[in-house]
Amino acid sequence: MIYLLDNKKIRLNPYNMRKDKCLGTGTTATAYLIDGKVFKLYNPFKEPEFLTKEKIELYKKIPTKRIMLAEASLLNKKRQLRGCVSEYVENLGKDNLSIQPKSKIIEELKILRKDFITLGKYDVIVHDAILKNTIYNNGAYLIDCGRYQTLAELEENLCSDPVSTNIDTFNEYLVNELLKFQGFNPNEYARFKEEISFYENEGVEALCFIEYDMSESETFGEYAKRKINM
């Protein structure tokens, strides 16, 4: 199929891309590694979720480091959005996250939190912050911005402060996804979650609590296991 990328024609045939690496297939799109970039191609008869050409132009201006945003549009001959291009980060697997020492994981999580705030400052609301959209490379990276929304897209009064909304989303992602990724028993994990919730109600964010509570000698995985086995 012929696509337009930066007003240049390129041919991409999903059925004959043997030299390119398929990174994954979802209900709406398939992602390929092509020339060091991620090419997300929407499946036939599937819409590009909330992504638009205009939103991709906005994303080009947003300097995130751990949230992978679309950086170019892939258009069909009618100039309709049928895919996008983004940066590629190698996925080293969940174990890579659990072995990170305190100094590294706290630094990485602070960078990620800053990305949530940066997007909020551009009136972009983060959705789908889940493990399915996470890759691991000495920290956590979020991919797939297809369902992110701008403040103008939301119903009136649904979100009055994008920055605060994204901070809440980051905290939920940290507590409900990253800390739980090792498959802990829900009952055991509930005690740890209650402890974090207690401090959040006192105005202490989850990341601040973890930075204070985590031993300098612990890895991220060791810390999580210690907390559920208290």
Disulfide bonds with the S-S distance in Angstrom:
none
